[in-house]
Each structure stands twice: as C-alpha cells, then as structure tokens.
C-alpha cells in the first residue's frame, strides 16, 4: 500500500523581523533563522505592514532571503541602508503592493528557494513613505506520512 502524505502547519512564530518606522527606499534584515536539521517542506511567511501615510511611487514592500548552509557564510546583497549594490545577489521571495493606509497582511512561501538550513529575511520599503510598523512571522509546513 502506498504511503499517503498530508501537510501539517506549525504554529505562527513570534516576529522574525520587526520593521518599526522603516524609511522609504531602505533595507532591513532579520537575524539568522535556523529551520532545523529536518528542514520543513515549506515555510509560510506572514508580512504585516502599516504605512505612515498613503503610499506613493512604487507602493510596495520587497522581500528576499539570504541563504547559508553553515550559519556563517550568507549570500551577498544589501541588508541595511539605501544602497542597492548587489541587490541581484539576494534570493527573491516576493513583492507586496500596498495602495492605502492601515495595516496590511500578505502571505508568501519559501518553497521556490534553494534548500538551506539557515536564512535571513531581507525587506526593502519601496512604498514611497515610511512605515509606522511592520513585522514578519512564519509557520513551518511539514509532510506527514500515513
């Protein structure tokens, strides 16, 4: 008889990255995140942001990852400030377009990235206005055989 797999979602984590009053056109990065020796099948990210005023310009939040196999040597790319040098070296996760004020949430997944035990999440506020708050949470997705 064939093994049947179902997916199980873990609990929502505490904030992996808080963005506070992140200025427009500015990057920030999380501390290293250890996915564990048994890497989940996928990871769902919950991105929560509140713009300080009505977004203008590109009206988006950009999310990338920096990966590491050993928790020491992470991929390159910007993680703070406004310099975009080597932005193309970051692993793309997704974009979140925001059209209005108030708190907005969007969910993204990591399953399209190369597999690595360690990662840092990198965010760029590309909304044209500063945030009043923001955070990223995760929930691991695992395969359960029956």
C-alpha positions in Angstrom: 0.0 0.0 0.0 1.3 3.4 -0.9 2.2 5.9 1.8 -0.1 8.9 1.8 1.3 12.3 2.8 -0.6 15.3 4.1 0.7 18.7 5.1 0.7 20.0 8.6 1.1 23.6 9.5 3.1 24.6 12.6 2.1 27.5 14.9 2.7 31.1 13.9 6.1 32.2 15.2 6.9 35.3 17.2 8.1 38.2 15.0 11.2 37.2 13.0 11.8 40.7 11.8 10.3 44.0 13.1 10.4 46.9 10.7 9.3 49.7 13.1 9.4 53.0 11.3 11.5 51.8 8.3 12.1 54.7 6.0 11.2 54.6 2.3 13.9 53.1 0.0 15.6 51.5 2.9 16.6 47.8 3.6 16.4 45.9 6.8 17.2 42.2 7.6 16.3 39.7 10.2 18.7 37.8 12.4 19.6 34.3 11.2 16.7 31.9 11.2 17.5 28.2 11.8 15.0 26.0 10.0 16.3 23.0 11.9 18.2 19.8 11.0 14.9 18.5 9.5 14.1 21.3 7.1 10.3 21.8 6.6 8.7 21.0 3.3 7.8 24.7 3.1 7.6 27.9 5.2 4.7 30.3 5.0 5.6 33.9 5.8 3.1 36.4 7.0 4.2 40.0 6.2 2.4 42.7 8.1 3.0 46.4 7.4 1.4 49.8 8.2 2.4 52.8 6.1 2.6 56.1 7.8 0.6 57.8 5.1 -0.9 56.9 1.7 1.8 55.1 -0.4 3.2 56.8 -3.5 5.7 55.9 -6.2 6.2 52.1 -6.4 3.8 51.4 -3.4 5.4 48.0 -2.5 7.3 46.0 0.1 10.0 43.8 -1.4 11.1 40.6 0.3 14.3 38.5 -0.3 16.3 35.9 1.5 20.0 35.4 2.1 20.8 31.7 2.5 23.5 29.8 4.3 24.5 26.2 4.7 26.6 26.8 7.8 25.1 29.8 9.6 28.3 31.8 8.9 28.6 32.3 5.1 25.4 34.0 3.9 24.6 35.1 0.3 25.6 38.7 -0.5 23.4 41.7 -1.1 22.1 44.8 0.8 20.7 44.3 4.3 20.5 47.9 5.6 20.7 51.5 4.4 19.7 52.6 0.9 22.4 51.3 -1.4 21.1 48.9 -3.9 24.5 47.5 -4.9 24.4 43.7 -5.3 20.6 43.6 -4.8 20.5 41.0 -7.6 22.5 38.6 -5.4 19.6 38.2 -3.0 17.2 35.3 -3.4 13.8 36.7 -4.5 10.8 35.8 -2.2 8.1 38.2 -3.4 6.6 41.7 -3.6 3.6 43.1 -1.7 1.7 46.1 -3.3 0.0 48.5 -0.8 -2.4 51.1 -2.1 -3.8 52.6 1.2 -3.1 53.4 4.8 -4.0 51.0 7.6 -2.5 47.6 8.4 -2.0 45.2 5.5 -1.0 41.5 5.5 0.3 39.2 2.8 1.4 35.6 2.8 4.4 34.3 0.9 6.1 30.9 0.7 9.8 29.9 0.6 9.4 26.7 -1.4 10.8 28.1 -4.6 14.2 28.9 -3.0 17.2 26.6 -3.0 17.2 24.4 0.2 19.3 25.7 3.0 19.0 25.3 6.8 19.7 28.9 7.6 18.4 32.1 6.2 17.9 35.8 6.8 14.9 37.7 5.5 15.7 41.0 3.8 13.0 43.7 3.3 13.1 46.9 1.3 10.4 49.5 1.9 9.7 50.7 -1.7 6.3 52.4 -0.8 7.4 56.0 -1.1 6.5 56.6 2.6 7.9 55.4 5.9 6.2 52.6 7.9 4.7 53.2 11.3 5.0 49.4 12.0 5.8 46.2 10.3 6.8 42.6 11.1 7.3 39.1 9.5 6.2 35.9 11.1 6.5 32.3 9.9 4.8 28.9 10.1 6.6 25.7 9.1 4.8 23.3 6.8 5.8 19.6 7.1 4.8 16.5 5.3 3.2 13.8 7.5 3.1 10.2 6.2 0.2 7.9 7.0 
